[in-house]
């Protein structure tokens, strides 16, 4: 099969523990570009939080942000797809998260709205990260007021810790038919509009590029990558993958594979 696209998750897959691209993966990205292979960066992050990564890649990437909520062709500054929650659904989500007294946030185009305590380690880490990227952060107030004032979320994120009644939370969220939810990290639950995920994004990208999903190699490591791996012609589980993703992947990589994109370049191209 002649693959034409590499679609890669960021955190835990393309990026190192220092949140940058290794020299080996950078060289592989350059080689893939020279071979006319299209690169797609896919993340649960908001678009502005991915821009720093795309500047490390000297090519014209397609960027999938918010798990497929916002997809952009950077070369042409063209929005391929955009998916928001409606107001009623957003309010219903917030009411459940408030009921469970959970730290949570949502992304719009240029702002993160966060309901975290000021002494929360997650909030402090988020604040430092967003300040560095010059992304607006509005915190501490109940978030429903911002929905009523016109904010349109692409994605909700919820902090899950040892004290969280995860089963009760999931049962409550399952009562909202307009949403899907899944873990995107060990302690982060993502809530998305129904049917919007990285697999949806892969099909949107394939259609935009005029090709079949079977011509795409995809790699990831967590639950929010499962639909992308299932939709791709070749699905690769990066080292440290969760079991549910391994169950649907064509190739399983262990910790000996330090540079996933270099492996893909050497193996499939």
C-alpha positions in Angstrom: 0.0 0.0 0.0 1.4 3.4 -0.9 0.8 5.6 2.1 0.6 9.4 1.6 0.1 10.9 5.0 1.5 10.5 8.5 -0.9 11.6 11.2 0.7 11.7 14.7 -0.5 12.4 18.2 1.7 14.8 20.1 2.0 14.2 23.8 3.3 10.7 24.5 4.0 10.0 20.8 5.8 12.6 18.8 7.0 14.7 21.7 9.6 13.9 24.3 9.0 14.2 28.1 10.3 17.8 27.7 7.5 18.5 25.2 9.8 19.0 22.2 10.6 16.9 19.1 13.7 14.8 19.3 16.4 15.3 16.7 15.7 11.9 15.3 12.1 12.6 14.8 12.8 16.0 13.3 15.1 14.4 10.7 12.4 11.9 9.9 9.8 14.6 9.5 12.2 16.4 7.1 12.8 13.2 5.1 9.1 12.4 4.9 8.4 16.0 3.6 11.1 15.5 1.0 9.3 12.3 -0.1 6.1 14.4 -0.5 4.4 12.8 2.5 1.9 15.0 4.2 2.2 15.5 8.0 -0.8 15.9 10.2 -0.3 16.9 13.9 -3.3 15.7 16.0 -3.8 16.6 19.6 -6.3 17.3 22.3 -4.5 20.6 22.8 -6.1 23.9 21.6 -4.7 25.2 18.3 -2.6 28.0 19.8 -0.9 25.4 22.1 0.2 23.4 19.1 1.7 26.3 17.2 5.0 26.1 19.1 5.3 22.5 17.9 4.5 23.3 14.3 7.2 26.0 14.2 9.8 23.2 14.9 8.6 21.5 11.7 9.9 23.1 8.5 6.9 22.1 6.3 3.2 22.7 5.6 1.3 20.7 8.2 -2.3 20.1 8.8 -3.2 20.7 12.4 -5.9 18.8 14.3 -6.6 20.5 17.6 -9.1 19.8 20.4 -9.3 16.1 19.3 -10.8 17.1 16.0 -12.8 20.1 17.1 -10.7 22.5 15.0 -8.8 21.4 11.9 -6.6 23.7 9.9 -4.5 23.5 6.7 -1.6 25.8 7.8 -0.2 26.1 4.2 -3.4 27.8 3.0 -4.6 29.2 6.3 -7.8 27.2 5.6 -10.2 25.9 8.3 -11.0 22.3 7.2 -13.5 21.6 9.9 -14.8 23.3 13.1 -17.1 21.7 15.7 -18.6 23.5 18.8 -20.9 22.5 21.6 -24.3 24.2 21.6 -25.2 26.3 24.6 -27.7 23.9 26.2 -25.2 21.0 26.0 -22.4 23.2 27.4 -24.6 24.2 30.4 -25.6 20.6 31.0 -22.0 19.5 31.1 -21.0 22.3 33.5 -23.9 21.5 35.8 -22.7 17.9 36.1 -19.1 18.9 36.7 -20.1 21.4 39.3 -22.3 18.7 41.0 -19.2 16.5 41.3 -17.1 19.4 42.4 -14.5 18.7 39.8 -11.8 20.9 38.4 -12.6 21.6 34.7 -12.0 23.9 31.8 -13.0 24.4 28.2 -11.3 25.8 25.1 -12.5 28.3 22.6 -10.6 29.7 19.7 -8.2 31.8 21.8 -9.0 31.4 25.4 -9.0 28.7 28.1 -11.8 29.1 30.7 -10.8 27.2 33.8 -12.7 26.3 37.0 -9.8 25.4 39.2 -8.8 26.5 42.7 -5.9 28.9 42.7 -3.8 26.5 44.8 -4.5 23.6 42.4 -1.2 22.1 41.0 -3.0 21.5 37.7 -4.1 25.1 37.5 -0.6 26.4 38.4 0.9 24.2 35.7 -1.7 25.3 33.2 -1.2 28.9 34.0 2.5 28.8 33.5 2.2 26.9 30.2 -0.5 29.3 28.9 1.4 32.4 30.0 4.5 31.1 28.1 2.3 30.6 24.9 0.5 34.0 25.4 -2.9 32.2 25.5 -5.7 33.9 27.4 -6.7 32.2 30.7 -9.9 33.1 32.6 -10.2 31.3 35.9 -12.1 30.7 39.1 -15.6 31.9 38.1 -18.4 29.4 37.5 -18.1 28.7 33.7 -21.8 28.8 32.9 -21.8 32.6 32.8 -19.3 32.6 29.9 -21.5 30.2 27.9 -24.4 32.6 28.4 -22.2 35.5 27.3 -21.4 33.8 24.0 -18.4 31.5 24.6 -18.5 28.5 22.2 -16.4 25.6 23.5 -14.6 23.1 21.3 -13.8 20.8 24.1 -14.1 20.3 27.9 -11.3 18.9 30.0 -11.9 17.4 33.5 -9.2 16.6 36.1 -9.7 13.1 37.5 -7.9 12.2 40.7 -8.1 9.5 43.4 -11.0 11.2 45.1 -13.2 11.4 41.9 -16.3 9.2 41.7 -15.4 8.3 38.1 -18.2 5.8 37.6 -20.8 8.2 39.0 -19.4 11.0 36.8 -19.5 8.8 33.7 -23.1 7.7 34.4 -24.2 11.3 34.7 -22.4 12.4 31.5 -23.9 9.4 29.6 -27.3 11.0 30.2 -26.3 13.8 27.7 -26.8 12.2 24.3 -25.0 15.0 22.4 -21.5 14.2 23.8 -18.7 11.6 23.9 -16.1 11.4 26.6 -12.8 9.5 27.0 -9.5 9.8 28.8 -6.7 11.7 27.0 -4.1 11.3 29.7 -3.9 9.4 33.0 -5.7 12.2 34.9 -7.6 14.1 32.2 -11.1 13.3 30.9 -12.0 15.0 27.6 -15.6 15.7 26.7 -16.4 16.3 23.0 -19.4 16.9 20.8 -20.9 13.6 19.7 -18.9 11.9 16.9 -16.1 14.5 17.0 -12.7 12.7 17.7 -9.4 12.1 16.0 -11.0 9.4 13.8 -13.5 12.0 12.6 -10.6 14.3 11.9 -8.7 11.6 9.9 -11.7 11.2 7.6 -12.0 15.0 7.3 -8.4 15.3 6.3 -8.6 12.4 3.9 -11.6 14.0 2.2 -9.9 17.3 2.1 -6.8 15.8 0.5 -8.8 13.8 -2.0 -7.7 10.4 -0.8 -8.8 7.3 1.1 -8.3 6.9 4.9 -6.5 3.7 4.0 -3.6 5.8 2.6 -2.9 7.3 6.1 -0.5 6.0 8.7 -1.5 7.1 12.2 0.2 6.8 15.6 -0.9 7.5 19.1 -0.8 6.2 22.7 -4.0 7.0 24.6 -7.8 6.6 24.5 -8.4 9.7 22.6 -6.3 8.2 19.7 -8.4 5.0 19.4 -10.8 6.2 16.7 -7.8 7.6 14.7 -5.9 4.3 14.9 -9.1 2.4 13.8 -9.7 4.7 10.9 -6.2 4.7 9.5 -4.8 2.3 6.9 -1.9 1.5 9.3 -2.4 2.2 13.1 0.6 2.3 15.3 0.6 2.2 19.1 3.4 4.3 20.5 5.5 3.1 23.5 3.5 3.3 26.7 0.2 2.9 24.9 -2.9 2.1 26.9 -4.3 -1.5 26.5 -7.5 -0.3 24.8 -5.4 1.4 22.1 -3.1 -1.6 21.7 -6.2 -3.8 21.1 -7.0 -1.9 17.9 -3.5 -1.2 16.6 -1.7 -2.9 13.7 1.7 -2.4 15.2 2.7 -2.3 18.9 5.9 -0.5 19.8 7.7 -1.0 23.1 10.1 1.2 25.0 13.0 0.2 22.7 11.5 2.4 20.0 12.6 5.8 21.2 11.6 7.8 18.1 8.2 6.9 16.6 8.3 9.0 13.5 11.8 7.8 12.6 10.4 4.2 12.9 7.5 5.0 10.6 9.8 6.7 8.1 12.2 3.7 8.1 9.5 1.1 8.0 6.8 2.4 5.7 8.5 4.9 3.4 
